Amino acid sequence: MNRGIPQAKRPLTPRQREVVATIARLTASAGYAPTYSELATALGVTKTAVFESLRGLAAKGALTYVPQSPRTLRLVEGGPR
């Protein structure tokens, strides 16, 4: 389906859009980025699934984060939504 299209140019999947929206919501309500565990709980998935989602979103330019560092999720202004 998206073969031949570089990862960074591919649109976000519905699940990725849900992850971005959840990060935005949790960050707005708490005033700081959620932990991976908080994000996993909010999405109803495992931390492994969160790590995989974050990796894909970072590759697409939607967010930045520092692996294995708490509360480093940052949505990229003007990034894909």
C-alpha positions as CSV (number, residue, x, y, z in Angstrom):
1,M,0.0,0.0,0.0
2,N,2.7,2.6,1.0
3,R,5.6,0.6,-0.5
4,G,8.2,2.9,-2.0
5,I,7.1,5.9,0.0
6,P,9.8,6.9,2.6
7,Q,8.6,6.4,6.2
8,A,8.8,10.1,6.9
9,K,6.5,11.0,4.1
10,R,3.8,8.4,4.9
11,P,0.6,9.8,6.6
12,L,-0.1,8.8,10.2
13,T,-2.3,5.7,10.7
14,P,-5.5,6.0,12.6
15,R,-3.8,4.4,15.6
16,Q,-0.8,6.8,15.4
17,R,-3.2,9.7,15.3
18,E,-4.9,8.3,18.5
19,V,-1.4,8.1,20.2
20,V,-0.6,11.7,19.2
21,A,-4.0,12.9,20.5
22,T,-3.6,11.0,23.7
23,I,-0.1,12.5,24.3
24,A,-1.5,16.0,23.6
25,R,-4.5,15.4,26.0
26,L,-2.4,14.0,28.8
27,T,0.2,16.7,28.4
28,A,-2.4,19.4,28.5
29,S,-4.1,18.0,31.6
30,A,-1.0,17.4,33.6
31,G,1.2,20.2,32.3
32,Y,4.0,17.8,31.4
33,A,4.5,14.8,29.2
34,P,3.2,11.4,30.2
35,T,5.4,8.5,31.1
36,Y,5.4,5.4,28.9
37,S,3.4,3.6,31.5
38,E,0.8,6.3,31.7
39,L,0.5,6.4,28.0
40,A,0.2,2.6,27.8
41,T,-2.6,2.7,30.5
42,A,-4.5,5.5,28.7
43,L,-4.3,3.6,25.4
44,G,-5.0,0.2,26.8
45,V,-1.8,-1.3,25.4
46,T,1.5,-2.7,26.7
47,K,4.6,-0.5,27.1
48,T,6.1,-2.5,24.2
49,A,3.3,-1.3,22.0
50,V,3.9,2.3,23.2
51,F,7.7,2.0,22.4
52,E,6.8,0.7,18.9
53,S,4.3,3.5,18.3
54,L,6.8,6.2,19.5
55,R,9.5,4.8,17.2
56,G,7.1,5.0,14.2
57,L,5.9,8.5,15.1
58,A,9.4,9.8,15.6
59,A,10.4,8.4,12.1
60,K,7.5,10.3,10.6
61,G,8.5,13.5,12.4
62,A,5.4,13.7,14.6
63,L,7.3,13.7,17.9
64,T,10.7,13.6,19.6
65,Y,11.6,11.6,22.7
66,V,14.7,10.3,24.5
67,P,14.4,6.5,24.8
68,Q,14.5,5.2,28.4
69,S,14.2,8.8,29.8
70,P,11.0,9.8,31.6
71,R,8.7,12.5,30.3
72,T,10.7,13.4,27.3
73,L,7.8,13.1,24.7
74,R,7.4,16.3,22.7
75,L,5.0,16.7,19.8
76,V,6.6,18.5,16.9
77,E,5.0,21.7,16.0
78,G,3.6,21.5,12.5
79,G,4.4,17.8,12.4
80,P,2.0,15.2,10.8
81,R,-1.3,14.7,12.6
